[in-house]
Amino acid sequence: MDDDQPTPQQTAGPFFQPHSPQRASLLEPGINGTKIVLTGRVLSTECRAVSGALLDFWHANDAGEYDVEGFRLRGHQFADREGRYRLETIVPGLYPGRTRHFHVKVQPPNGPILTTQLYFPGERRNARDFLFDRRLLMTTADQGEQKAARFNFVLAFK
């Protein structure tokens, strides 16, 4: 994706819950699955860091199920002065009819909310997923027993 093109919008889906806890790690006792660390930056279309941008993440567990009663595998954080963020979590399982994905809402301070989804490269279900957008593919790598992923969000705002 070009660094000056805004990140595409996508649906929040049926499982968004407001008021998630502030945290940079969604790992907690009872969470199983392959660990992954997602990093990146929040930038403007002018390639400037968006300091203090809110990032709210949620996704399915390793069995493809969403927590709809609490905040397991849900959390928000704020980008640092350089627009950087870092999230520790697990690779989500396969939700019926969908490919693996993370949901995220990104909002610059006092700006509009971008709601989108991030996808994993090389997934067989990508080609059949009705929402899949290759512009939302993360860059991923294996790092021993865990994975690393990277994605930069580009926000269009005044």
N, C-alpha and C positions, 0 to 999 in steps of 0.2 A: 504494500500500500504506500502511496506517496505520502511523505511526511507533512504536506500542506493540505491534503484532502481530508475533510472531516470524517471521523469514524462513523460508519453507517448506523442508523437507528434500527432497533429490532424490538419486538414485543417483550414485555416483562414476563409473559406467561402467567399462569394462574396461581403461582406459589410465592409471589413477593409478599413480604411482611415488613411494614415500617418499624422503626425503632429498634433495629438490630444493635447488639452491643458493639462498642468500639474495641477493636482488636485486630492485630496483624497476623494472628495465627488462629485458624479454625480447628486446630488439632486439640482434642481433649480425650479423656478416657472413654473407651467404647467406640471410638472412630477407627474403623479399619479401612485398609486400602493402601495403594501406592502413594507415598508422599510426593508432593510437588511444591516447588517454590516458584511463584509467578512474580515477575518483576517488570518494571517498565517506567514510563514517564507519562505525565499528562501535559500536553502541549497545546498551544493555540495554533490556528491556521497560519500564523506568522512565525511559527516555530519557537515561540517563547514559552518558558516553563510556566505552568499554572500552579503557583504556590497555594497550598491550602485547599486544593480541590478535594471534594468529598468523593470517596469511592465506596460503594455499598455492594458487596458480593454475596451471592447465594447459589447453591447447587445441590444436586442429588448426592446421596451417599453411595458407597461402592455397590449397593444392590439396586441402584436406580430410583431410590425413594427420597422424597423431600420431607423434612420435618415441618409439619404444619401446625404444631402445637407449641413449639419452643424455638430456639435459635441455634440448633445444631447445624453446622456448616453454613452459618450466616454471620456476617459481621461487616462493620464499616471502619474506615480509616481515612486519614487526610494525607495528601501528598506533601512532601517536604518542600523546602524553599526552592529546590531544583526541579520540582514537579515529580519527584521519584516516589514510587510506592513499592511495597514488598508484601506478598501474601503467602503464608504457609498453609497448605491444605492437603487434600487428597485428590487423585484423579477421580472424577465422578463416574458412577456406573451408568449403564445404558437405561435410560428412561424409555418406556414403550413408545415406539414410533419416532424416536429422535436419535440423533447422534450425540456423542459426549459433548458437553458444553458447560461453560460457566455463565451465569447471569451477572450483570453489573449495571449499576447506575452511577454515572459520573457527573458531578456538578461543580462548576467553578464557583468561587465565592460570589454570592448574589447573582448567579447566572442561571440559564436554563439547564434542565436535567437531560442528559443523554442516557437513554436506556438501550442496552445492547446485549449481545451474547458473544462469547469467545469460543472458538472451535479448535480442535486438535487436528493437526495434519496427519494424513495417512489412515484415517478412520474409514472403514468400508461403508459405514452408514452415511458419510458425508454426502455421497452422490444421491442418496434417496431421501435425505432430510429436506422437507419443504421450506425450512427457514435458513438452511445453510447458505453462507455468503463467504466466498473465499477471501474477501477483503478483511474478514474477521478471524483469520487463521493466526494462531499464536506460533511463534518459533519455539520448538521444543528440543530438548537434548536429555539423554540419560546421564545421570551422575551417580554411579554406583547403584545403590538400592533405591534411590529416589530420582525424580525427574526435575528438570528446570524448564520454565517457560518464560517467554518474553512477549510483551505487547505494549506498544505506545498508543495512547488515546489522543486523538486530535479533536479539539473542540472548536466549534464556530460560535463565537459570541462577541458582543460589543463591549 
